[in-house]
Amino acid sequence: MSGNVWMFSDQIDDEDMDFMRHEFITYNTASEYYGLGLKLVTRMAHECGAIYKIGRKILIRRSIFEEYLREQRKF
């Protein structure tokens, strides 16, 4: 496992492992996983610059978004 994930290995289930395999996620996936509303996820993803558009599909870069969430939690 990369990063600091190994420190929480006793708390991680299969859903978390599957989620960590994806570098890019959709608004709906982020909303379900983080337990946030769709409008809030959309706004936060745009604020932190984690949005990538590929044709009509919009994806969130998970690493940027999670770093932004960690910064917001400190306040």
N, C-alpha and C positions, 0 to 999 in steps of 0.2 A: 504494500500500500504506500502511496506517495503522500508527502506532506505530513500533516499532523493527524491524519485519519487513524493511524494505528493506536493513538492514545485513547480513542473512543470506541475501539473495536468491540467491546462488550455491549455497547449501546446501539450498534448498527445492525439493521436487519436487511433482508433481501431487497426491499423496496429502496432503501438508502443506497445500497451497492449498485443497483440498476440506475438510479438517478445520477450517481457520481460518474458513471461511464459516459454521460452525455455532456459535451462542452457547450452545446447550444440547446436551448429549450424554448417552447412556445409560451405565450401568455397563459394559456389554460393550464399547462403543466406546472408552471411556476406558481400560479394561484392555488392550485390543489396542494402542491408539496409544502409551500411555505405557510399556507393557511391564511392568505391575504386575499382581499377582494381583487377582482379583475381590473377595476379602474385604478386601484392603488398600485398594483404591480406594473401596469402600463405607465403610469406617471413616474414611478421610481426608476423604471428601466430607462426611460427617456432622460431623466435628470442625471443619471450616472453615465450615460453614453454607452450603454451595453446593447444597443439595438443594431441588428444587422438585417438588411432587407435583401432578399434574393427573389427577384421577380415580384410576385404578389405575397410571398411568404415572409413573415416577420419573425425573427428569432432573437432571443436574448442570450448573450454570452454569460454563462453561469458564473464564471470566476469573477468577472467585473461586478456583476449584480450582488454576489455574496459579499464581496469586499465592501461595497456600498452599504449593505445591510449591517455589517459589523461596525462600520463607522457611525451609522445612524443610531445604533444601540448604545454607543458611548455617551450620547448627549442626554 
